[in-house]
Amino acid sequence: MTEQNQKQLGTTLWAIADQLRGAMDADDFRDYMLVFIFLRYLSDNYETAAQKELGSDYPDTALETTPLQLWYNQNPDDIAEFEKQMRRKVHYVIQPQHLWESIAEMARTQNKELLETLQKGFKYIENESFASTFQGLFSEINLDSEKIGKKYSDRNAKLCTIITAIAQGLEKFSTDSDTLGDAYEYLIGQFASGSGKKAGEFYTPQQISSILSAIVTLDSQDPSTGKKKHLDSILDFACGSGSLLLNVRHQIGLQGISKIYGQEKTSPPTT
């Protein structure tokens, strides 16, 4: 993503937050935005993989539904085997009604079952992931919290508003990992001042993280020779969100590191 696109993305995300946050704490609202942006990324990645898996059987178009939902409707006896293959290949399963496109449409039309559908979707993704690797993935937000509404109807309406704003605001931006990463870094940075203080957590600005990750990739015996071509492994003892580890990978390339290790006290360890 170009620097200009990064700025446009930041401006868009901040406008959404400024418009919708209301009385909600900044770090709480950040978590809701991050979860929905991540669901958007997971959904696009899953649909691409599903299209590859199904090949010519994947519907070209579908009126009033998603292509994957149409395939599910037409092939009920093959669903279990399809999900088994997807779990093995992409390590998670998203059923058609839980894909971002379907969720965004429910939000746009103010569907009264949006909240319940999200709860079922999050639970399914977590529980049906390969070897439970996605367990607790969406635990940062509580869809039953009174912070987004006293009653179910209030919470449902608030979620409709938030999701619609995100869907419309990010429509012109790609769903690839670069956009996800830039959105994540922006939101963490903008809302960092109020988050994590009680737990002694601190956000490392992207500029410092980039410098540290560049140093890690240098040859410790002779830094003047430049970056190493390969690292056997890297470890961060207090990895937080893992952004420093990802920065190192970005510096050295996708195939430049054999293993990445991280641990974090306040969340499940990442490896």
C-alpha positions in Angstrom: 0.0 0.0 0.0 1.4 3.4 -1.0 2.0 6.1 1.6 -0.9 8.2 0.2 -3.3 5.2 0.4 -2.1 4.6 4.0 -3.1 8.2 4.9 -6.4 7.8 3.2 -7.1 4.6 5.1 -6.1 6.4 8.4 -8.4 9.3 7.6 -11.3 6.9 6.8 -10.8 4.9 10.0 -10.6 8.0 12.2 -13.8 9.4 10.6 -15.6 6.2 11.3 -14.4 6.2 14.9 -15.1 9.9 15.4 -18.6 9.5 14.1 -19.7 6.3 15.9 -17.8 5.9 19.1 -20.1 8.0 21.3 -19.9 7.2 24.9 -17.8 4.0 24.4 -14.2 4.0 25.7 -11.7 4.5 22.9 -9.9 1.2 23.4 -13.2 -0.7 23.6 -14.4 0.8 20.3 -11.0 0.1 18.7 -11.4 -3.6 19.5 -14.8 -3.7 17.8 -13.4 -2.0 14.7 -10.4 -4.4 14.6 -12.5 -7.5 15.0 -14.8 -6.5 12.1 -11.9 -5.5 9.9 -10.3 -8.8 10.6 -13.5 -10.7 9.8 -13.5 -8.8 6.5 -10.0 -10.0 5.7 -10.7 -13.6 6.8 -13.9 -13.7 4.7 -12.2 -12.5 1.5 -9.3 -14.9 2.0 -11.7 -17.8 2.7 -13.9 -17.0 -0.4 -10.7 -16.9 -2.6 -9.6 -20.3 -1.2 -13.2 -21.7 -1.6 -13.3 -20.7 -5.2 -9.9 -22.4 -5.8 -11.1 -25.5 -4.0 -14.4 -25.8 -5.9 -13.0 -24.8 -9.3 -15.6 -24.8 -12.0 -18.3 -25.8 -9.5 -18.0 -22.4 -7.8 -21.0 -20.3 -9.0 -20.1 -17.3 -11.1 -22.8 -15.1 -9.7 -25.7 -15.3 -7.3 -28.7 -13.1 -7.0 -29.7 -12.0 -3.5 -27.0 -14.2 -1.9 -23.3 -15.0 -2.1 -21.9 -17.5 -4.6 -20.8 -19.8 -1.7 -24.2 -19.7 -0.1 -25.7 -20.7 -3.5 -23.2 -23.7 -3.7 -24.2 -24.7 -0.1 -27.9 -24.6 -1.1 -27.3 -26.7 -4.2 -24.8 -29.2 -2.6 -26.0 -30.0 0.9 -24.5 -33.5 0.9 -21.0 -32.2 0.0 -20.8 -29.5 2.7 -19.1 -31.7 5.4 -16.3 -32.8 3.0 -15.8 -29.3 1.6 -15.4 -27.8 5.1 -13.1 -30.6 6.1 -10.8 -29.7 3.1 -11.0 -26.0 3.9 -10.1 -26.7 7.5 -7.1 -28.6 6.4 -6.0 -26.1 3.8 -6.8 -22.7 5.3 -7.1 -23.8 8.9 -10.6 -22.3 9.5 -14.1 -22.4 8.2 -16.6 -19.6 7.7 -20.1 -20.6 6.7 -21.7 -18.5 4.0 -24.1 -16.6 6.3 -21.2 -15.5 8.5 -19.0 -14.1 5.7 -18.4 -10.4 5.8 -20.5 -9.7 2.7 -23.5 -11.4 4.3 -22.9 -9.7 7.6 -22.6 -6.3 6.0 -25.8 -6.8 4.1 -27.6 -7.7 7.3 -26.3 -4.6 8.9 -27.3 -2.4 5.9 -30.9 -3.7 6.0 -31.0 -3.4 9.8 -31.7 -7.1 10.2 -32.9 -7.9 13.7 -30.9 -11.1 13.8 -27.5 -9.6 13.1 -26.2 -9.8 16.7 -27.2 -13.5 17.1 -25.7 -14.3 13.7 -22.4 -12.7 14.6 -22.3 -14.7 17.9 -22.9 -17.9 16.1 -20.4 -17.0 13.4 -17.6 -16.1 15.8 -18.3 -19.3 17.8 -18.2 -21.5 14.7 -14.9 -20.0 13.4 -13.3 -20.4 16.8 -14.5 -24.0 17.4 -14.2 -25.3 13.9 -10.7 -24.1 13.2 -7.9 -26.6 12.6 -6.7 -28.0 16.0 -8.5 -25.1 17.7 -5.9 -22.6 16.6 -8.5 -19.8 16.4 -9.9 -20.5 19.9 -10.5 -17.1 21.6 -9.9 -15.2 18.4 -12.9 -12.9 19.0 -12.7 -12.8 22.8 -11.6 -9.1 22.8 -15.2 -8.0 22.3 -18.4 -8.8 24.1 -21.5 -8.6 21.9 -23.7 -8.8 25.0 -22.0 -5.8 26.7 -24.2 -3.0 27.9 -21.5 -0.6 26.6 -23.2 -1.0 23.1 -26.7 -1.0 24.4 -28.9 -1.9 27.4 -31.3 -4.1 25.4 -30.7 -6.6 22.6 -32.5 -4.4 20.1 -30.2 -1.5 21.1 -27.1 -3.6 20.8 -28.2 -5.0 17.5 -28.9 -1.5 16.1 -25.5 -0.2 17.3 -23.7 -3.1 15.6 -25.7 -2.4 12.4 -24.5 1.2 12.4 -20.8 0.3 13.2 -20.6 -2.5 10.6 -22.4 -0.4 7.9 -20.0 2.5 8.4 -16.9 0.1 8.2 -18.3 -1.6 5.1 -19.0 1.7 3.3 -15.8 3.4 4.5 -13.5 0.5 3.5 -15.3 -0.4 0.3 -12.6 1.2 -1.9 -9.7 -0.4 -0.1 -8.3 -3.8 -0.8 -9.0 -6.7 1.6 -5.4 -8.0 1.5 -3.1 -8.4 4.4 -1.3 -5.1 3.8 -4.6 -3.2 4.3 -5.4 -5.3 7.4 -1.9 -4.6 8.8 -2.1 -0.9 8.1 -5.5 -0.6 9.6 -4.4 -2.5 12.7 -1.3 -0.3 13.2 -3.3 2.9 12.7 -6.0 2.0 15.2 -3.6 0.7 17.8 -1.5 3.8 17.5 -4.3 6.3 17.5 -6.0 4.7 20.5 -2.9 3.6 22.4 -2.9 6.5 24.9 -5.8 5.1 26.9 -5.3 1.4 26.5 -3.3 -1.0 28.6 -2.1 1.5 31.3 -3.5 -0.5 34.2 -1.8 -3.7 32.9 1.5 -1.9 32.3 1.2 -2.4 28.6 2.7 0.1 26.1 2.4 0.5 22.3 5.6 0.6 20.3 5.3 3.2 17.5 5.6 1.8 14.1 8.7 3.9 13.3 10.6 2.4 16.3 9.4 -1.1 15.6 10.7 -0.7 12.0 14.2 0.3 13.3 14.3 -2.5 15.8 13.3 -5.1 13.2 15.9 -3.8 10.8 18.6 -4.2 13.4 17.5 -7.7 14.1 18.0 -8.7 10.5 21.6 -7.4 10.4 24.6 -9.8 10.8 25.6 -9.4 14.5 29.2 -10.2 13.7 29.5 -7.7 10.9 26.5 -5.4 10.5 28.2 -3.6 7.6 27.5 -6.6 5.3 23.8 -5.7 5.5 20.8 -7.9 6.0 21.0 -11.7 6.5 19.3 -13.7 3.8 17.8 -16.2 6.3 17.1 -16.5 10.0 16.5 -19.9 11.6 14.2 -18.4 14.2 13.2 -15.2 16.0 11.7 -14.8 19.5 9.9 -12.0 21.3 9.5 -12.6 25.0 6.7 -10.0 25.3 5.3 -9.9 21.9 1.9 -8.2 22.6 0.1 -8.2 19.2 3.1 -9.6 17.5 3.7 -6.6 15.3 7.5 -6.5 15.9 7.8 -10.2 14.8 5.8 -9.4 11.7 8.0 -6.4 11.0 11.0 -8.6 11.1 9.4 -11.0 8.7 8.5 -8.1 6.4 12.2 -6.9 6.5 13.6 -10.3 5.6 10.9 -11.7 3.4 8.3 -14.4 3.7 10.7 -17.3 3.1 13.5 -15.7 5.2 12.6 -17.1 8.6 12.1 -20.7 9.5 10.3 -20.3 12.8 8.6 -17.4 14.6 8.1 -17.6 18.4 6.3 -15.2 20.7 4.8 -15.2 24.2 2.4 -12.8 25.9 1.1 -12.9 29.4 -2.3 -11.2 28.7 -3.3 -13.3 25.8 -2.8 -16.8 24.4 0.9 -17.3 23.2 1.5 -16.9 19.5 3.9 -19.2 17.6 
